[in-house]
Amino acid sequence: MFALEADTWKVFWQKTFANPATSTWAATWLCSNTVNDTPVIDKQKRIIFLITSDGRLRALNLSDGTDRMKPAGMVEPFARAWSLNLIDNVVYTTSGRGCGQFPATKGAKAPVVPGQRLGDGCEQS
């Protein structure tokens, strides 16, 4: 996550989030195994909310990037979460394309692999 000075584009602060999970399948254009959501900002509280690739919702101080809450599970790791929305102090998101919908655990077999059609090596359940 980067915060930039609007006038100079100079990095004001930046923060990196590790993801200890390993994706069950290779990245594709449908499921990139990276962060895709658009963060949302609570201007009154000066907090930016975002989902990291480990599926956790995070809240950062706009001024310096410090954590404003303990990370909370929001979606499965590597999910294709869409733009976040903040309504009445609740953060909402949706996800699509089946990315991350199955637990990212070694040995787990997904009934459908994102990016493949039935008959392309996927089993129908």
Beta strands, then each sheet from edge to edge (+ up, - down):
strand 1: 2-4
strand 2: 11-14
strand 3: 40-42
strand 4: 47-51
strand 5: 56-61
strand 6: 72-73
strand 7: 85-87
strand 8: 90-92
sheet 1: 1+ 2-
sheet 2: 3+ 4- 5+ 6-
sheet 3: 7+ 8-
end
